[in-house]
Amino acid sequence: MDYVVQTNALVKKYGQKAAVDNMSVHVRKGDIYGLIGKNGAGKTSLMKLLLGLTIPNSGEIKLFGMSDLGKARKKIGSLIEAPALYKNETALENMKRFSYLAPTSRERMKELLELVGLGDVGKKKAGAFSLGMRQRLGIAIALMGDPELLVLDEPINGLDPAGIKEIRDLIVDMNSKGVTFMISSHLLDELGKIATNYGIVHEGVIEEITAEELLSKCRVSLKIGASDPKKANELLHESFPQLETRVEGGMIHVLSEVSDPAQLNKLLVSSGIGVYELSSEGTGMEDFFIERLGR
């Protein structure tokens, strides 16, 4: 397996408290790996360990299949917590400062600022930027040096809906060009639109699941109790041929997504079929994660 990030039994303690406790992580090349967890669960601590910002108490880290982490980390771009910016300098001036760490031409810096929606800020100082603008600049800086892996801690924090979509589209576009991502976020719906794999962090330990496995566990269907299930099922297919259904135990289970269940109810009742139950079954993604993380 071609892993970009691989850890084995990783432990990081602060005093007697383990922020990362026996954590084994597997991020494959081309993944968009979403880290899910409560505040204080260990997401940021894990990212800091991968980037060399803190030292583990025990365990092993491999990046791009290498144990030479200093060499491997040159292939990584990152945005951890709030971006560290020079507040009295412009966006471009900030980019120039960070180019000492990741050599980048002036033209490429301007391209990156355009890419994150900061191409027109001119001489406005970073200290006067909104939270969302600072996040955008932090992402632009993380993209310097054309990294193969981007580690982003809450990258859409503070962005409006349009900004969230822009960053989401940017991540998807870069991923299609071969960039691997590790992203932490509290916005499950947004992460669910792009993630290929998930790491669920709870009390310092991680549980890994693919997007396909998550979808199968979180599939929500509509359950219809009708006086004549067979006839009701035939009527549903006549009017809504795209529906995937099955009749089981005297109930109709609608497996396809239904935006307006009232339409189905109206159709059956107007056709003389009694409907005595109309309910959803299964677990939504949010409920699945809440169950894993503990209420």
Backbone bond lengths (Angstrom), bond angles and torsions (degrees), N, CA, C in turn:
res aa  C-N    CA-C-N  psi(-1)  N-CA   C-N-CA  omega(-1)  CA-C   N-CA-C  phi
1 M - - - 1.460 - - 1.526 109.35 -
2 D 1.334 116.25 133.99 1.462 122.15 -176.94 1.527 109.60 -89.70
3 Y 1.336 116.33 90.94 1.459 121.05 -177.47 1.526 111.05 -93.45
4 V 1.333 114.98 135.61 1.463 121.15 172.11 1.530 109.62 -87.16
5 V 1.337 116.00 -38.23 1.473 122.41 175.68 1.516 108.42 -127.28
6 Q 1.319 115.21 130.45 1.461 120.15 175.96 1.524 108.44 -145.13
7 T 1.323 116.38 123.15 1.462 120.04 175.13 1.519 108.52 -123.38
8 N 1.311 115.01 153.96 1.458 120.55 179.56 1.528 109.19 -134.37
9 A 1.340 115.42 117.65 1.470 122.76 175.78 1.527 112.01 50.65
10 L 1.323 116.20 45.26 1.460 121.81 -176.82 1.530 110.57 -73.90
11 V 1.338 116.24 133.58 1.469 121.75 -179.15 1.523 109.03 -132.67
12 K 1.337 115.63 132.39 1.458 121.63 172.75 1.519 108.57 -135.60
13 K 1.324 116.29 119.31 1.460 121.16 -178.79 1.521 110.51 -114.08
14 Y 1.327 114.76 144.76 1.455 122.69 170.24 1.524 105.72 -118.10
15 G 1.347 115.74 102.24 1.454 119.00 -170.68 1.525 108.96 69.31
16 Q 1.317 116.38 -127.10 1.467 121.16 178.72 1.522 112.34 -92.59
17 K 1.340 117.20 -9.01 1.466 120.89 -176.70 1.528 111.02 -90.97
18 A 1.335 115.43 129.05 1.464 121.23 178.00 1.524 109.23 -91.40
19 A 1.336 117.01 110.58 1.469 120.91 175.99 1.516 110.15 -75.78
20 V 1.335 115.44 -34.62 1.467 122.69 174.94 1.519 105.81 -126.21
21 D 1.321 116.66 121.97 1.461 120.26 -170.68 1.531 110.78 -127.33
22 N 1.341 115.17 98.79 1.473 120.13 175.89 1.533 111.38 60.35
23 M 1.334 116.42 46.00 1.460 121.85 -172.27 1.534 111.16 -93.04
24 S 1.328 115.61 123.77 1.466 121.92 176.62 1.525 108.75 -116.05
25 V 1.317 115.45 119.35 1.460 122.10 -173.20 1.524 109.47 -121.89
26 H 1.346 115.19 142.73 1.466 120.14 -179.63 1.532 109.30 -136.03
27 V 1.317 116.87 106.58 1.461 122.40 178.38 1.526 107.86 -113.35
28 R 1.320 116.42 117.12 1.458 120.82 -178.60 1.530 111.21 -86.08
29 K 1.303 115.51 156.81 1.467 120.91 176.04 1.531 108.53 -58.99
30 G 1.348 116.49 129.20 1.458 121.33 179.64 1.513 114.57 92.55
31 D 1.337 118.03 -4.58 1.471 121.15 178.87 1.529 111.38 -72.65
32 I 1.321 115.04 152.36 1.468 121.79 157.88 1.521 103.52 -112.37
33 Y 1.313 115.20 100.21 1.467 122.71 -170.14 1.524 108.69 -97.50
34 G 1.325 116.62 114.40 1.457 121.21 -177.52 1.517 112.04 -96.02
35 L 1.326 116.10 125.87 1.468 121.51 175.60 1.522 109.11 -95.83
36 I 1.325 115.48 122.58 1.455 122.06 -179.28 1.518 108.81 -117.36
37 G 1.325 116.96 135.12 1.465 119.79 177.04 1.513 110.77 176.33
38 K 1.322 115.33 160.56 1.466 120.73 176.82 1.523 109.81 -68.22
39 N 1.334 116.15 166.17 1.460 120.24 171.09 1.527 108.91 -59.05
40 G 1.330 116.06 133.09 1.458 120.00 179.34 1.515 114.37 84.28
41 A 1.339 117.16 5.32 1.467 119.96 -177.33 1.522 112.25 -75.26
42 G 1.334 117.68 -23.20 1.461 120.29 179.66 1.513 114.50 121.34
43 K 1.345 117.80 7.01 1.472 120.78 -178.04 1.531 111.21 -63.68
44 T 1.326 116.03 -53.45 1.465 120.00 -178.79 1.525 110.65 -66.81
45 S 1.324 117.34 -36.03 1.470 120.60 178.04 1.524 110.72 -61.19
46 L 1.330 116.97 -40.71 1.467 120.99 177.44 1.523 110.17 -62.46
47 M 1.324 116.59 -46.84 1.459 120.11 -179.14 1.528 111.40 -61.10
48 K 1.312 117.12 -40.72 1.461 120.79 179.35 1.520 111.27 -64.19
49 L 1.328 117.14 -36.30 1.461 120.80 177.31 1.527 110.63 -65.28
50 L 1.326 116.41 -42.67 1.461 120.30 -179.66 1.522 111.33 -63.24
51 L 1.347 116.09 -35.27 1.464 121.16 -176.24 1.527 113.14 -87.78
52 G 1.330 117.24 -4.42 1.459 120.16 -179.80 1.514 113.88 80.72
53 L 1.329 117.34 14.71 1.468 120.36 178.93 1.521 111.49 -78.84
54 T 1.323 116.41 -22.66 1.464 122.04 171.62 1.531 107.80 -136.93
55 I 1.323 116.32 163.88 1.462 122.73 -176.02 1.522 109.39 -110.16
56 P 1.338 118.45 131.98 1.466 119.92 179.32 1.525 112.11 -71.20
57 N 1.319 116.28 151.86 1.464 120.77 173.04 1.526 111.16 -74.91
58 S 1.337 115.35 -34.59 1.461 119.98 177.43 1.523 108.97 -161.90
59 G 1.317 115.66 170.56 1.457 120.46 179.94 1.520 111.90 102.97
60 E 1.305 116.16 178.67 1.459 122.11 -173.77 1.527 111.08 -128.82
61 I 1.334 116.29 141.99 1.463 123.34 175.04 1.522 108.48 -123.94
62 K 1.320 116.68 132.03 1.460 122.27 170.18 1.522 108.30 -126.27
63 L 1.325 116.87 134.42 1.462 122.54 178.30 1.520 108.43 -122.77
64 F 1.322 116.42 127.57 1.467 121.98 -176.86 1.529 110.82 55.01
65 G 1.337 115.56 32.85 1.458 121.13 179.27 1.507 114.29 76.57
66 M 1.342 117.74 5.52 1.462 121.63 -175.83 1.525 111.79 -108.94
67 S 1.323 114.89 146.25 1.465 120.36 171.62 1.527 111.01 -92.48
68 D 1.354 116.76 -12.99 1.470 121.80 174.69 1.526 107.64 -78.22
69 L 1.336 116.02 85.02 1.465 121.17 -171.43 1.527 112.33 -69.15
70 G 1.318 117.20 -31.87 1.464 119.61 178.60 1.517 111.38 -60.44
71 K 1.302 116.75 -42.74 1.466 121.71 178.53 1.522 110.88 -69.78
72 A 1.325 115.99 -42.96 1.469 120.62 -176.77 1.520 111.67 -66.23
73 R 1.327 117.27 -35.37 1.468 120.35 -175.97 1.524 113.30 -68.38
74 K 1.321 117.34 -14.21 1.460 120.47 175.77 1.525 111.55 -69.00
75 K 1.333 116.78 -15.03 1.461 121.96 179.70 1.532 112.33 -94.10
76 I 1.350 116.52 6.00 1.459 120.99 -173.77 1.521 111.26 -113.74
77 G 1.336 115.68 136.23 1.461 121.84 168.55 1.513 107.72 -110.39
78 S 1.331 117.72 151.02 1.467 118.50 -174.91 1.525 113.10 -150.61
79 L 1.320 113.53 153.83 1.462 122.24 170.32 1.518 106.22 -138.54
80 I 1.327 116.38 105.93 1.460 122.15 -176.72 1.519 109.40 -112.60
81 E 1.351 114.76 125.50 1.462 121.24 -177.91 1.527 108.53 55.05
82 A 1.320 119.25 -139.28 1.475 120.95 -178.86 1.518 109.57 -82.13
83 P 1.334 118.33 139.88 1.463 120.02 178.83 1.528 111.44 -65.11
84 A 1.334 116.44 137.59 1.472 121.49 178.03 1.520 108.04 -86.49
85 L 1.328 116.23 106.82 1.460 120.91 -174.47 1.521 111.11 -118.42
86 Y 1.343 115.34 157.74 1.460 122.21 171.69 1.525 106.75 -87.89
87 K 1.329 115.74 105.57 1.465 120.61 -169.31 1.525 113.75 -67.96
88 N 1.314 117.91 -24.20 1.461 120.77 -178.31 1.527 112.56 -93.33
89 E 1.327 116.52 13.01 1.453 120.28 -179.45 1.533 110.29 -124.06
90 T 1.315 115.94 158.30 1.462 121.48 -179.55 1.528 110.40 -75.72
91 A 1.329 115.53 173.79 1.461 120.46 178.62 1.534 110.48 -59.89
92 L 1.330 116.45 -45.71 1.464 120.15 -179.18 1.522 111.26 -66.14
93 E 1.317 117.00 -39.45 1.471 120.44 178.09 1.522 111.06 -63.86
94 N 1.333 116.56 -38.03 1.467 119.97 175.07 1.518 110.87 -62.03
95 M 1.328 115.89 -42.67 1.461 120.18 179.06 1.534 110.59 -60.61
96 K 1.332 116.23 -40.28 1.468 120.01 179.72 1.523 110.90 -63.32
97 R 1.331 116.14 -39.70 1.469 119.89 178.30 1.531 110.61 -58.54
98 F 1.330 116.00 -47.13 1.463 120.26 -175.98 1.520 112.34 -76.62
99 S 1.331 117.79 -12.29 1.465 120.05 179.09 1.527 111.98 -68.87
100 Y 1.347 116.87 -15.12 1.469 119.21 174.94 1.522 110.05 -66.66
101 L 1.340 116.23 -29.28 1.469 120.85 178.94 1.520 111.36 -87.20
102 A 1.318 116.39 -35.17 1.468 121.53 -179.70 1.529 107.36 -132.47
103 P 1.328 118.23 88.30 1.471 121.65 -176.25 1.530 113.05 -49.88
104 T 1.336 114.98 123.62 1.467 121.61 -175.73 1.522 108.38 -145.77
105 S 1.324 117.41 137.25 1.456 120.85 179.84 1.527 110.67 -71.14
106 R 1.326 116.19 157.54 1.462 122.18 178.93 1.536 110.21 -59.08
107 E 1.334 116.47 -40.16 1.465 120.48 179.85 1.524 111.39 -62.53
108 R 1.337 115.40 -42.13 1.470 119.75 179.25 1.532 110.98 -66.59
109 M 1.330 117.38 -37.10 1.468 120.85 177.04 1.528 110.18 -59.34
110 K 1.344 115.75 -44.89 1.461 119.83 179.80 1.530 110.82 -64.42
111 E 1.340 116.52 -38.03 1.467 120.55 177.48 1.528 110.83 -61.86
112 L 1.323 116.31 -42.26 1.462 120.70 -178.99 1.537 110.98 -66.70
113 L 1.338 116.47 -38.93 1.465 119.74 177.85 1.528 110.23 -65.34
114 E 1.320 117.27 -39.10 1.470 121.00 175.10 1.522 109.99 -62.50
115 L 1.319 115.41 -41.32 1.459 121.89 -176.57 1.522 111.90 -60.50
116 V 1.343 117.02 -37.23 1.466 120.32 -177.98 1.530 112.50 -97.34
117 G 1.327 117.10 8.16 1.461 120.43 175.48 1.513 115.43 84.78
118 L 1.338 117.03 24.10 1.473 120.64 179.45 1.527 111.27 -119.27
119 G 1.305 116.52 24.15 1.452 119.69 -177.57 1.511 114.93 -71.94
120 D 1.333 116.96 -15.41 1.468 119.88 -174.51 1.527 113.55 -117.05
121 V 1.344 118.12 19.88 1.474 119.46 -177.15 1.521 112.33 -81.42
122 G 1.341 117.22 -14.48 1.461 120.81 174.17 1.517 113.99 58.70
123 K 1.348 115.35 -126.02 1.467 120.39 -174.99 1.523 113.04 -96.32
124 K 1.299 117.10 12.47 1.465 120.16 177.70 1.531 109.88 -64.26
125 K 1.333 116.15 132.36 1.461 120.91 -177.76 1.529 110.82 -77.76
126 A 1.321 115.72 148.53 1.469 121.45 -178.36 1.527 111.80 -61.65
127 G 1.337 117.19 -27.83 1.463 120.54 178.77 1.515 112.79 -64.87
128 A 1.344 116.13 -21.63 1.469 120.55 179.80 1.530 111.76 -96.85
129 F 1.336 117.43 3.35 1.461 120.95 179.87 1.528 110.97 -72.74
130 S 1.316 115.88 149.48 1.466 120.25 170.52 1.528 108.49 -72.92
131 L 1.341 116.36 168.85 1.462 120.55 178.87 1.526 110.63 -58.17
132 G 1.331 115.78 -42.55 1.459 119.87 179.67 1.518 112.59 -62.94
133 M 1.335 116.75 -40.40 1.471 120.96 178.80 1.529 110.75 -65.15
134 R 1.335 116.47 -38.60 1.470 119.50 178.06 1.530 110.54 -64.89
135 Q 1.344 116.43 -38.18 1.460 119.69 177.32 1.524 110.77 -63.10
136 R 1.318 116.32 -42.72 1.468 120.37 179.28 1.532 111.12 -61.04
137 L 1.330 115.49 -43.79 1.461 119.27 179.51 1.528 110.32 -64.87
138 G 1.317 116.87 -39.44 1.470 120.61 177.30 1.520 111.52 -60.22
139 I 1.322 117.05 -39.57 1.466 120.65 178.50 1.529 110.49 -68.57
140 A 1.340 116.79 -40.53 1.469 120.39 177.32 1.527 110.67 -59.29
141 I 1.328 116.18 -42.02 1.470 120.50 178.53 1.524 110.48 -65.21
142 A 1.337 116.50 -39.62 1.462 120.71 179.02 1.524 112.17 -63.11
143 L 1.339 116.48 -26.62 1.464 121.32 -178.32 1.522 113.15 -82.85
144 M 1.335 117.38 -8.74 1.464 120.36 -179.91 1.529 109.74 -66.29
145 G 1.305 115.88 140.81 1.458 119.85 -178.77 1.515 113.09 87.46
146 D 1.355 117.07 2.46 1.465 122.43 179.28 1.529 111.92 48.94
147 P 1.341 117.65 64.78 1.475 121.24 -177.30 1.526 112.76 -67.34
148 E 1.333 115.42 153.59 1.466 121.62 175.71 1.524 111.27 -87.98
149 L 1.333 116.27 -22.11 1.464 122.54 177.89 1.522 108.59 -131.51
150 L 1.322 116.47 130.82 1.466 121.33 174.32 1.520 109.06 -113.76
151 V 1.323 115.85 126.06 1.465 123.20 177.93 1.519 107.00 -108.79
152 L 1.330 116.48 111.10 1.462 121.49 -173.19 1.521 110.65 -122.30
153 D 1.313 115.68 121.36 1.467 122.45 -179.87 1.527 108.68 -99.89
154 E 1.328 116.79 107.33 1.467 122.62 -178.72 1.535 111.70 53.10
155 P 1.334 119.21 57.62 1.468 121.04 -173.59 1.513 115.04 -68.39
156 I 1.354 118.07 -20.19 1.464 118.78 -178.40 1.524 111.87 -104.34
157 N 1.327 115.35 15.90 1.461 120.44 177.94 1.528 110.53 -61.30
158 G 1.328 116.91 125.29 1.459 121.06 175.99 1.512 115.35 85.93
159 L 1.331 118.09 -0.08 1.461 120.26 -178.88 1.527 111.40 -88.13
160 D 1.327 115.91 147.60 1.460 120.08 174.17 1.529 108.56 -78.28
161 P 1.351 118.39 170.15 1.477 120.10 -177.05 1.522 114.48 -53.53
162 A 1.343 117.07 -39.16 1.466 119.71 178.92 1.525 110.38 -65.84
163 G 1.324 116.22 -41.24 1.465 120.87 179.35 1.520 111.89 -66.14
164 I 1.329 116.21 -38.45 1.469 120.55 177.74 1.519 110.09 -60.77
165 K 1.335 116.00 -43.98 1.464 119.79 -179.99 1.529 110.90 -64.45
166 E 1.324 116.95 -39.86 1.462 120.57 -179.83 1.525 110.72 -62.25
167 I 1.340 116.73 -44.78 1.465 120.08 -179.89 1.525 110.22 -68.49
168 R 1.330 116.97 -38.73 1.468 120.95 177.39 1.528 110.53 -61.11
169 D 1.337 116.19 -45.60 1.464 120.26 179.23 1.525 110.75 -64.45
170 L 1.329 116.43 -36.82 1.456 121.04 178.66 1.530 110.54 -63.36
171 I 1.336 116.24 -44.20 1.473 121.09 179.63 1.527 110.57 -62.36
172 V 1.329 116.45 -45.79 1.467 120.81 -179.63 1.525 110.67 -62.93
173 D 1.335 116.43 -42.40 1.464 120.77 -179.31 1.524 111.00 -64.04
174 M 1.337 117.15 -45.88 1.462 120.52 -179.90 1.519 111.07 -67.05
175 N 1.313 116.55 -36.17 1.464 120.32 178.05 1.526 110.74 -63.47
176 S 1.338 115.90 -38.30 1.471 120.02 178.65 1.529 111.56 -65.12
177 K 1.344 115.91 -19.48 1.464 120.86 179.31 1.530 112.20 -96.89
178 G 1.339 115.82 8.33 1.462 119.52 172.99 1.510 116.47 105.98
179 V 1.334 119.07 1.07 1.463 121.16 -179.85 1.536 109.45 -83.68
180 T 1.318 115.75 131.16 1.460 122.53 177.79 1.532 108.54 -91.77
181 F 1.336 116.65 145.21 1.467 121.21 -178.02 1.527 111.50 -126.56
182 M 1.319 114.76 141.69 1.468 121.86 163.07 1.522 106.01 -121.49
183 I 1.329 116.79 119.83 1.461 121.71 -172.20 1.522 109.87 -130.63
184 S 1.315 116.84 131.26 1.461 119.95 169.93 1.525 108.04 -102.89
185 S 1.314 115.80 144.45 1.466 119.77 179.09 1.519 109.99 -162.22
186 H 1.358 114.94 148.80 1.459 120.49 172.54 1.526 111.46 -92.15
187 L 1.332 116.63 -11.50 1.469 120.90 -177.56 1.519 109.23 -88.40
188 L 1.337 115.89 90.27 1.461 121.34 -173.26 1.522 111.67 -62.43
189 D 1.335 117.24 -40.00 1.460 120.15 -178.99 1.525 111.05 -61.25
190 E 1.339 116.12 -42.94 1.466 119.91 -178.96 1.526 110.92 -68.00
191 L 1.323 116.51 -43.93 1.458 120.34 179.63 1.530 110.23 -64.41
192 G 1.340 115.46 -35.82 1.454 120.26 179.94 1.519 113.67 -64.96
193 K 1.334 117.21 -19.64 1.469 120.82 -179.92 1.522 112.82 -79.38
194 I 1.333 117.22 -18.35 1.461 118.80 -173.65 1.528 114.46 -128.49
195 A 1.321 118.79 -24.83 1.467 120.76 -172.25 1.525 112.08 -68.20
196 T 1.328 115.81 140.15 1.466 121.71 174.43 1.528 111.10 -100.00
197 N 1.318 115.88 -23.28 1.461 122.32 179.26 1.521 108.79 -146.44
198 Y 1.331 115.42 155.93 1.471 120.33 -179.44 1.527 110.27 -130.02
199 G 1.329 114.11 145.72 1.449 121.20 168.33 1.520 107.10 -118.53
200 I 1.324 116.95 114.33 1.466 121.97 -178.31 1.523 107.92 -94.45
201 V 1.328 116.29 113.02 1.466 121.63 -174.40 1.524 109.67 -100.33
202 H 1.324 115.46 122.79 1.470 120.56 178.89 1.514 108.70 -142.25
203 E 1.333 115.32 118.17 1.458 122.54 179.77 1.529 111.48 54.54
204 G 1.349 115.03 43.04 1.450 120.48 174.29 1.510 115.92 82.57
205 V 1.328 117.98 -6.80 1.467 122.33 -179.26 1.522 108.55 -107.24
206 I 1.331 116.92 153.50 1.459 120.26 -177.13 1.525 111.51 -120.89
207 E 1.324 115.14 139.98 1.464 122.46 172.38 1.517 106.73 -117.93
208 E 1.325 117.69 126.70 1.454 121.65 -176.49 1.521 111.50 -104.35
209 I 1.332 115.28 141.80 1.456 121.29 -178.50 1.530 108.79 -150.81
210 T 1.329 117.63 141.90 1.460 120.54 178.36 1.524 109.55 -83.25
211 A 1.328 115.97 162.86 1.466 120.58 178.17 1.522 110.55 -61.90
212 E 1.348 117.52 -36.31 1.466 120.94 179.20 1.523 110.93 -65.53
213 E 1.336 116.68 -43.03 1.468 120.55 178.67 1.528 110.22 -64.52
214 L 1.335 116.01 -40.65 1.465 120.12 178.61 1.520 110.67 -61.78
215 L 1.335 116.68 -43.41 1.458 121.18 -179.11 1.519 110.98 -61.09
216 S 1.329 116.63 -41.45 1.465 119.76 -179.41 1.526 111.63 -68.40
217 K 1.339 117.00 -32.36 1.468 121.17 179.59 1.526 112.00 -78.32
218 C 1.344 116.23 -25.68 1.464 120.35 -172.83 1.524 112.95 -108.93
219 R 1.307 116.69 16.37 1.462 119.10 -179.08 1.522 109.68 -70.66
220 V 1.319 115.93 121.72 1.469 121.84 179.72 1.523 108.62 -104.41
221 S 1.326 116.55 126.97 1.464 120.70 179.24 1.524 110.13 -118.59
222 L 1.336 114.96 166.41 1.464 121.85 -179.85 1.527 108.14 -103.20
223 K 1.315 115.83 132.31 1.467 120.99 -179.92 1.528 109.24 -110.94
224 I 1.329 115.37 126.42 1.470 120.54 -177.53 1.525 109.21 -120.83
225 G 1.330 115.33 123.32 1.463 121.39 173.12 1.521 108.55 -99.02
226 A 1.346 117.22 117.09 1.471 121.49 -175.81 1.520 110.71 -128.31
227 S 1.339 115.98 154.66 1.459 121.20 -178.53 1.531 112.35 -65.19
228 D 1.322 116.38 -29.51 1.470 121.20 176.93 1.538 107.40 -134.44
229 P 1.349 117.18 85.44 1.477 120.77 -173.97 1.524 113.69 -57.34
230 K 1.345 116.92 -41.33 1.463 119.77 -177.37 1.529 111.32 -63.50
231 K 1.355 116.27 -48.81 1.454 120.25 179.48 1.529 110.81 -64.90
232 A 1.339 116.29 -40.35 1.466 120.89 179.42 1.528 110.53 -60.91
233 N 1.318 116.84 -41.67 1.463 121.15 179.52 1.528 111.24 -64.10
234 E 1.355 116.24 -39.79 1.467 120.31 177.98 1.520 111.21 -64.30
235 L 1.336 116.81 -40.57 1.459 120.75 178.89 1.541 111.75 -64.74
236 L 1.309 115.13 -41.22 1.465 119.14 178.90 1.520 111.42 -60.52
237 H 1.331 116.49 -41.66 1.468 120.18 -178.58 1.528 111.98 -72.32
238 E 1.330 116.54 -30.46 1.473 119.22 177.36 1.529 110.78 -66.41
239 S 1.331 115.81 -41.65 1.472 120.19 -176.91 1.524 113.02 -88.08
240 F 1.337 116.29 -30.24 1.472 121.00 -178.62 1.528 108.69 -131.01
241 P 1.336 117.41 74.29 1.472 120.56 -174.60 1.522 114.43 -62.24
242 Q 1.339 117.55 -17.11 1.456 120.09 -178.14 1.532 112.25 -80.48
243 L 1.344 117.28 -11.13 1.459 120.66 -177.08 1.528 111.45 -69.21
244 E 1.331 114.82 137.33 1.464 121.22 172.43 1.530 106.94 -101.90
245 T 1.326 116.88 117.40 1.459 120.99 -176.20 1.530 110.62 -133.53
246 R 1.322 113.49 163.93 1.462 119.69 168.87 1.528 108.01 -147.70
247 V 1.324 116.63 146.70 1.466 122.37 177.10 1.518 107.75 -103.78
248 E 1.314 114.62 122.49 1.464 119.54 -175.37 1.525 109.52 -149.74
249 G 1.322 115.66 129.60 1.468 120.12 178.30 1.516 113.03 60.47
250 G 1.335 116.83 33.75 1.457 120.52 179.42 1.510 114.23 75.40
251 M 1.350 117.32 8.78 1.456 122.35 179.96 1.531 109.79 -121.28
252 I 1.325 115.75 150.29 1.463 121.14 173.62 1.527 107.82 -97.83
253 H 1.323 116.61 126.23 1.461 121.74 178.38 1.531 107.57 -108.96
254 V 1.332 115.84 113.94 1.466 121.20 179.82 1.527 107.29 -93.66
255 L 1.331 115.85 109.95 1.462 121.14 -174.00 1.523 112.62 -87.06
256 S 1.327 116.92 -20.80 1.467 120.62 177.44 1.527 110.06 -75.14
257 E 1.341 116.30 158.46 1.465 120.61 176.67 1.525 109.52 -71.18
258 V 1.327 116.27 131.11 1.470 122.20 179.83 1.519 108.22 -119.78
259 S 1.332 116.69 115.67 1.465 120.30 -177.30 1.524 112.00 -77.53
260 D 1.362 117.28 -29.28 1.467 120.81 -177.25 1.532 110.01 -137.74
261 P 1.340 118.14 85.98 1.467 121.73 -179.30 1.532 112.58 -58.29
262 A 1.353 117.03 -24.95 1.469 119.93 -178.78 1.531 111.30 -61.06
263 Q 1.339 116.75 -30.01 1.470 120.07 178.30 1.524 110.97 -63.16
264 L 1.312 116.67 -41.61 1.464 120.93 179.64 1.524 110.24 -66.85
265 N 1.308 115.31 -42.36 1.463 120.46 179.47 1.535 110.32 -61.73
266 K 1.327 116.48 -44.74 1.468 121.64 -179.45 1.529 111.17 -61.55
267 L 1.344 116.16 -41.93 1.457 120.85 179.97 1.523 111.02 -61.11
268 L 1.302 117.54 -46.67 1.461 121.23 -176.55 1.526 111.79 -68.22
269 V 1.327 115.94 -44.86 1.465 120.08 -178.17 1.529 110.51 -64.86
270 S 1.336 116.99 -42.17 1.472 120.38 -179.80 1.531 111.79 -67.92
271 S 1.336 116.88 -16.91 1.469 121.42 178.54 1.521 111.70 -95.76
272 G 1.340 115.88 7.91 1.456 120.52 176.08 1.514 115.00 85.59
273 I 1.335 117.91 14.95 1.461 121.49 179.04 1.529 109.03 -102.91
274 G 1.324 115.13 127.90 1.465 119.67 179.52 1.519 111.21 -76.48
275 V 1.325 116.88 133.47 1.466 122.59 177.25 1.525 107.89 -113.06
276 Y 1.323 115.69 114.87 1.462 119.20 -177.75 1.532 113.00 -108.03
277 E 1.325 117.14 -4.76 1.468 120.13 175.37 1.521 110.09 -153.94
278 L 1.324 114.68 135.77 1.466 121.68 175.91 1.530 105.83 -145.22
279 S 1.320 115.93 101.53 1.468 119.20 -174.06 1.525 110.65 -146.15
280 S 1.323 114.90 162.55 1.464 120.01 177.60 1.519 109.02 -96.87
281 E 1.316 115.97 152.15 1.457 121.12 176.03 1.516 108.97 -138.18
282 G 1.320 115.50 150.67 1.461 120.37 -176.00 1.520 110.08 110.06
283 T 1.315 115.72 -178.74 1.459 122.23 -176.29 1.520 110.46 -122.43
284 G 1.332 116.77 125.09 1.454 120.87 175.77 1.518 110.69 -72.58
285 M 1.350 116.68 164.85 1.454 120.87 -177.20 1.519 112.22 -60.39
286 E 1.325 116.34 -42.41 1.463 119.80 -178.92 1.523 110.69 -62.40
287 D 1.342 116.62 -44.85 1.469 120.45 178.95 1.523 111.03 -64.06
288 F 1.335 116.48 -37.52 1.463 120.64 179.45 1.527 110.20 -60.44
289 F 1.340 117.33 -47.33 1.451 120.57 -178.85 1.525 111.76 -68.94
290 I 1.335 116.61 -38.92 1.461 119.28 178.87 1.520 110.49 -62.46
291 E 1.316 116.66 -39.12 1.471 121.28 177.82 1.528 110.45 -62.98
292 R 1.355 116.32 -41.75 1.459 120.39 -179.71 1.533 112.06 -69.15
293 L 1.338 115.33 -37.18 1.468 119.14 -174.04 1.515 112.81 -86.22
294 G 1.342 116.34 -14.17 1.453 119.52 -177.15 1.512 110.85 85.51
295 R 1.305 116.33 135.94 1.457 120.29 -177.10 1.512 111.79 -75.88
